Amino acid sequence: MRKIVILSLFVLILAIGNAAALEISIDVEDSFIIGDEIFFEYEITSDTVLDISYLSGIDCPDAPIIRDDPVNVKLESGAPYKNSHLGFSVNEFMEPQECHAFVEIVSPMGLIITENFSVNTPPSFVFDIKLDKKVFMQGEEVNIDFESNISGVEIFAVLKLPDDSTKELNLPQSIKAEQIGTYTLDVTASKTGYRKSRVSEQFGIIEKEPTFESEYLDASPAGFKIYKVIIILICVFVILLILVIYLLHRRKRMDVQTDKI
């Protein structure tokens, strides 16, 4: 259904010394949905010959104001001046909102005529991916979860591995990442009546830091026993060395005392 607003204005035009009656009408749809071009038509009528300057436009809270450059028109008495204004196309990323079409007379007087309409698009919702951290050790468990301000969200998640292979995940999910490199998680969340939400997150897998056991000995029981034997032998060697030094030092002191006697 289209809206038509007609406003008759009796304006005292001091510059020309007489009164003129302006009639302005705006013809716009009640609402627009995704894929629609926001468009309206308008008419300006005067009961006398009158030179005016005007502009038209669309004002939405979550979109830039779309307005034409000022137009200079000579109105003939009783002859409607007709024109139209083409705004923008409604897309899926626009929030639902209330807007208005307007015609603004800038000369010889200043006034604005408006007509409201609505943009009916699905509302958005909050959706984020939750990770414990962004960098993990090779073989460490990676817990992937999500949070949203609405329930019943359908989730499609794809994980891209460092070798460019992909794997579908069922969030929340834990994985053990063995490949070293950068992982990219792309998630699409949807629910009937809401706009789809798309989120991407990255995390990295790095190599484990080398340890004494992993570099010089294996982690098997036999390797661990060898490691213990080596430590014990080193300790025994140090103790014997200290004992030998002590005995030599004591013998030297005894020899010095004997010489004095």
DABELCOR-V871843 format. One record per residue. SS is DSSP state (alpha for helix, beta for strand, coil for the rest). OMEGA is omega in whole degrees, 0 to 359 (NA if undefined). D_LAST is the distance of its C-alpha to the last C-alpha in whole Angstrom. Layout:
[[SS/OMEGA/D_LAST] [SS/OMEGA/D_LAST]]
This chain:
[[coil/181/130] [beta/177/131] [beta/174/130] [beta/177/133] [beta/179/132] [beta/181/135] [beta/176/135] [beta/183/138] [beta/172/137] [beta/188/139] [beta/177/138] [beta/181/139] [beta/184/139] [coil/184/139] [coil/182/138] [coil/171/142] [coil/175/143] [beta/182/144] [beta/178/143] [beta/177/142] [beta/177/141] [beta/175/138] [beta/182/138] [beta/177/135] [beta/177/134] [beta/181/131] [beta/185/131] [beta/177/128] [beta/177/127] [coil/185/125] [beta/179/122] [beta/180/120] [coil/182/118] [coil/180/116] [coil/179/117] [coil/169/120] [beta/177/121] [beta/191/121] [beta/173/124] [beta/178/127] [beta/180/131] [beta/177/132] [beta/174/135] [beta/182/136] [beta/177/140] [beta/179/141] [coil/174/145] [coil/174/145] [coil/187/144] [beta/174/140] [beta/179/137] [beta/171/134] [beta/184/131] [beta/172/129] [beta/179/126] [beta/181/125] [beta/180/122] [beta/181/119] [beta/176/117] [beta/183/114] [coil/185/111] [coil/178/109] [coil/177/110] [coil/176/111] [coil/180/114] [beta/179/117] [beta/177/120] [coil/171/122] [coil/178/123] [coil/180/125] [beta/176/129] [beta/184/132] [beta/172/135] [beta/180/139] [beta/174/140] [coil/183/144] [beta/176/146] [coil/181/146] [coil/182/144] [coil/172/141] [beta/185/138] [beta/176/136] [beta/180/133] [beta/179/129] [beta/177/126] [beta/182/123] [beta/183/120] [beta/180/117] [beta/178/117] [coil/179/115] [coil/186/112] [coil/182/110] [coil/180/107] [coil/176/109] [coil/173/109] [coil/185/112] [beta/176/113] [beta/182/116] [beta/172/118] [beta/171/121] [beta/181/123] [beta/170/124] [beta/183/127] [beta/174/126] [beta/182/129] [beta/178/127] [beta/10/131] [coil/176/133] [coil/178/131] [coil/176/128] [beta/180/128] [beta/175/126] [beta/183/128] [beta/172/125] [beta/184/126] [beta/171/123] [beta/183/122] [beta/172/119] [beta/184/117] [coil/176/116] [coil/178/113] [coil/179/110] [beta/177/108] [coil/175/104] [coil/182/101] [coil/177/97] [beta/180/95] [beta/175/92] [beta/180/89] [beta/174/86] [beta/178/82] [coil/180/79] [coil/184/78] [coil/181/79] [beta/182/76] [beta/174/74] [beta/178/72] [coil/181/73] [coil/179/74] [coil/180/74] [beta/180/77] [beta/179/80] [beta/182/82] [beta/181/85] [beta/179/87] [beta/174/90] [beta/182/92] [beta/179/95] [coil/174/97] [coil/180/100] [coil/176/100] [coil/181/101] [coil/174/100] [beta/188/101] [beta/172/98] [beta/186/98] [beta/178/94] [beta/179/93] [beta/177/90] [beta/183/89] [coil/180/86] [coil/179/84] [coil/178/86] [coil/173/89] [coil/182/90] [beta/181/91] [beta/177/91] [beta/179/93] [beta/175/92] [coil/186/93] [coil/355/91] [coil/184/89] [beta/175/87] [beta/179/83] [beta/174/82] [beta/186/79] [coil/181/79] [coil/181/78] [coil/177/79] [coil/179/77] [beta/183/79] [beta/177/82] [beta/178/84] [beta/180/87] [beta/177/89] [beta/184/93] [beta/172/95] [beta/180/98] [beta/183/99] [beta/173/103] [coil/181/105] [coil/180/109] [coil/180/110] [beta/176/107] [coil/179/106] [coil/177/104] [beta/180/100] [beta/183/98] [beta/177/94] [beta/181/92] [beta/179/88] [beta/172/85] [beta/185/81] [beta/176/79] [beta/180/76] [beta/182/73] [coil/178/71] [coil/176/68] [coil/182/64] [coil/175/62] [coil/181/59] [alpha/182/56] [alpha/186/58] [alpha/184/61] [alpha/185/60] [alpha/180/57] [coil/174/58] [coil/184/61] [coil/181/62] [coil/178/63] [alpha/180/61] [alpha/180/59] [alpha/180/58] [alpha/178/57] [alpha/179/54] [alpha/179/53] [alpha/180/52] [alpha/180/50] [alpha/180/48] [alpha/179/47] [alpha/180/46] [alpha/180/44] [alpha/179/42] [alpha/179/42] [alpha/179/40] [alpha/180/38] [alpha/180/37] [alpha/180/36] [alpha/179/34] [alpha/180/32] [alpha/178/31] [alpha/180/29] [alpha/180/28] [alpha/180/26] [alpha/180/25] [alpha/181/23] [alpha/179/22] [alpha/180/21] [alpha/180/19] [alpha/179/17] [alpha/180/16] [alpha/179/15] [alpha/180/13] [alpha/179/11] [alpha/180/10] [alpha/181/9] [alpha/180/7] [alpha/179/5] [alpha/180/5] [alpha/180/4] [coil/NA/0]]
